[in-house]
Amino acid sequence: MDLSDLQIFRTVVEAGGITAAANRLHRVQSNVTARIQKLEEDLGTPLFTRAGKRLQITPAGRTLLDYAHRLLALADEARAALQQNAAPRGLLRLGTMESTAGVRLPGPLSEYHRRYPDVRVELHTGSPRDLIARIFANDSDAALVAEPVSDGRLETRAVFDEELVLVTAHDHPVVRKPADLREGSILAFHPGCPHRERLERWFGQGGREVARTVELASYHVMLGCVAAGMGVALMPRSVLAGFVGRDRLREHKLAPPFQRAKTLLVWRRDQPQAKVAALVAILTRGGKPTGKDRHPRA
């Protein structure tokens, strides 16, 4: 068993079959099939069950897949340690919250692309819970999530400090506590959204129940509904700046601990990567990664 065998095996799993893996690896199908068969012979156990042209990974294959991820990542780390001046390259799979993607990332990602043109960034959004799950499933290299993050398997770096505001329609009186609201409907993303959870806690600590939660998929739709008087929303103040109907909204400052939230960049502790280190450098100080930054520790 060598690293190239593990790379072929992992690609077959990720691609969902021999043909797709062969295309991705730029190999002929017979070569990929032979390498998988040899790996199974060396290990003495089947890694896939075959039903016609479809492959399904076996329990033994899933065990090997976890080791393959770790061994290949370790090989990448060793390669990077021996090539301190090598520029990052390859695919950076980055998860982020909706608000961070729309407001905070355009500038840093533009700078990242300018500095590291050999890295292709693949961006996806979701709740912090889902984004972290994708990291552990090896579907993401890093993610931008709201604090707190306490999982010891993750490295973390604070990159943004957001001011959160409660947003109502423009004609709503000043709100300092939940009792000041005309009615108790909230507009929010799906369960797991940190701002939704924070708003629900604010209601709870103020002794008021949320009357209704309207789940929406974007901040622009959410703000439009707030302006129409359908409810209130909690979000980073930076999100309001680019909203066309800003004059139809009113923002209200909340007391601690609800008024601020840090956004963290997180990645797996056992899989340091030069691509992630380069992003850390840009997000935190705009400089080039030092030797320490190449495999940063929180």
N, C-alpha and C positions, 0 to 999 in steps of 0.2 A: 504494500500500500504506500503510494507516494502522494505528494500534494496535487499533482496533475490528475490522478485518479479521483481524489476528493473533489477537485474543481469540476470535473466532468459529472460526477455523481450529483453534486449540488445543483448544477445547471439543469440536469435531467429533471430533478424534483421541481425546481423553480419554473422551468419551461412547460412542465406537464407531459413530457414525452420525449422519445428519442429523436424524432424528426425535428421538432422545434429546437431541441438542445443542439443538434448537429448544425442547424442553421445559425444559431447564436454563437457557437464555438468555431464556425467555419471549418467543420470537419465533415467527412462523409458519414452517413448513418451507420455503415458497417463497422467503422472504427469506434464510434461511440458505444455501439452494442457490445463489441468485443471487450472494450475496457470495463464496462459494467459487469460483464460475465466474469472477467478475470478478477475483479474486485470481490465479487461474490464467492468465487472459488478460494481466494486468499483468506477471506474471513470465515468461510465455512458456513455461510447462512445466506438465504435469499434476501435481497434488499427491496425487491419489488414483486408483486404478484401480477401476472400477465393475463388479461382477458381480451383476446384478439389483439388489436393494435394499442389498446389502452394499458397504462401502467398504474398500479396503486402501490404506494410505499407501505412496507411492512413495519411492524413494531421495531424490529431490529434496524430497519432503515431509518426510522425516526430517531433512534438512539444515535446512530452514526451521523445523522444530519447535524445534530447539536454539536458533536465533536468536530465535524467538518467546518462548521461556522467558526468555532474557536481556533482550530488549528490554522485555517486560512487567514484569519485575522491576526494571529500571532506571527505568521509568516510575513504579512504585510508590515506589521510593527517592526520586525527584525530588519526588513528591507529598508524601511524608513530610517531606522536608527543608524544604518550603515551608509545612508545617502542623505546626510543632513541638509545638503544644499539642493536636493531634488524638489522640484515644484510639485504640488498636489496635482493629481490627474484622475480621470475616471468619472464615476457617477456619485454625486452626493444626493442622497434621498433625505429631504428635510421636511419634517412635520411642523405645523404651526397653527395657532389659534387664528380665527377669522380676523379679529381686530388687528393682530400683529401683522398678518399678511398684507392687509390693505393699507396700513398707515406706516409701520416701522421698517418693513423689509425692502421696499423698492430701491432706496438709496444704497444700503449695504450690499444687496445682491448685485446691483449694477457695478459696484466697486469690486466685488468678488469676481465677477465675470471678467472685468478689465484686468485684474491681477493674475487670474488663473484661468486662461481661456481653454486649458485642457481638461477642465472639470465641467461636467454637465450637471446642472442642478434640477432635480425633480421635486416639485413642491406639492404638498397635499395638506388639507386643513381638517380639523376635528377638535374634539374635546380633549383636555389634558389626559384623561383616563385612557381614551382610545389611542392617542399619540404615543403614550408610554408603552401601551400594549404592543404597538407596532414595532417599537424599538426592541423589545424582548423577543418578538417573533422574527427579528432580523429583516423586517420590511422597511425599516427606517434606520438611518445612521445617527440622526440627532433630531431633537424637537424643541420648539419654543413653547413653554407652558407656564401657567401662572403658579406662583407659590401657594402652598408649601409642597415640597417634594422631599420625602424622607427615606426613600428606598436606598439602602446602602449599596446596591448593585449599580447605581447611577452616579456619574460625575455631574456636577451642576456648576453653572456660572451665571450670576445675575447680570443681565445685559440691558434691561429697560426698567425704569421706575415709573409706573403709570398713576396719574391722578384719576380717580373714579368719581363720576358725578351721576346724580339721579336726574333723569330727563323727563319733563312733563310737557304738555301743551303750553303755549306761550301765555295763555290767560290764567294759568293755575297760580294760586297764591303761593307764597314762600313755604317750602317744606323743610322742616328741621327734624321731624320725627314721623313715624308711620301714621299717627293719629291726624296729622295735618293733611293727609291725602283725601281728595274728594271721594274716591272709591278705591278698592283694593286689588284691581286687576294689574298684572304685570305682563310685559312683553319680553320674551327671552328665547335663547336658543334651547336645544334639547337638553335633557337631564345630563349632568356631568359638566355643563358649562360653569366655570368658576364664578363668573359674574352673576349668573342665576342663583347659584348656591349662596353667594354673599348677600344678594338682595333678599333671599328667603330668610337668612339669619337676621338681617336688619329688621325685617317685619317681626320675626319671632321675639327678638330682644325688646322690641317696642310694644309687645303685647297685642299685636294685631295679626289676624290670619290673612293669608293671601286668598282673595275671593275667587280668582280665576287666573290661570296661566295660559297665555296665547303663545304657542311655539312657532317661531319664524326662522327662516333660513339665511337671512342676510341683514346687515345693519341698516342698509338703505330702506328696506321694507319696514323694518322695525321702527325707524325714525319717522317714516311716513305715517305709520299707525299711531305713534305717540302724538304727532302733530294733529291727527284727527280726533284725539281725545279717547282713544281706545284703552289706554292704560299708561303705566310708567315703565321705564327701563333703566338699568344701571349699566354703564359702559365707560371705557377710557375717554377722558375729555378730548384726546387727540382725534378720536373718530368724528367728532362733531365738526371739525374745521372744514372738511371738504363737502359737507352736506349742503345741497342746493337750497333746501327749505329751512335753513338755520334760523331765519327770523320768525318761524312759526313754533319754535321750541324755547323752553326755558330750562336752564340747568340749575341744580341745587347742590350745594356742597354738603357732604355728610361728615359727621364727627368720626374720629378714630374709634375702632380699627377698620372702618369701612371705606375710608377715603383714599387709601393708596394700596397698590399691589405691585409686586415685582414680577417681571417676566424672566424666567430662567431658561438658559440653553442647557439641555440635558443629553447625555449619551452614555453608552454602556462603559462601565469601569474597565471591563476586561477586553474592550475592543477600541483602544485609542487609534485615531487615524489622523494623518496629516491634513486631510480635507477638512475635518472638523476643527482641528487646531487653527487652521487658516481662517475659518469663519469666526472662531472665538476672538482672534486678534482683531479682525475688522469690527466686530460688534462691540468690543470693549474699549479699544483705543485707536483703532484705525491704522495700527502699525503692522509690520511684518512679524510673523511668529518667530519667537526665539526658540532655542533648543528646548526650553521648558514648555513652551506653548505647543510644540509639536505633539506632545503627549501630556496635556495639562491635567493637573489634579486639582480638585476643588479644595 
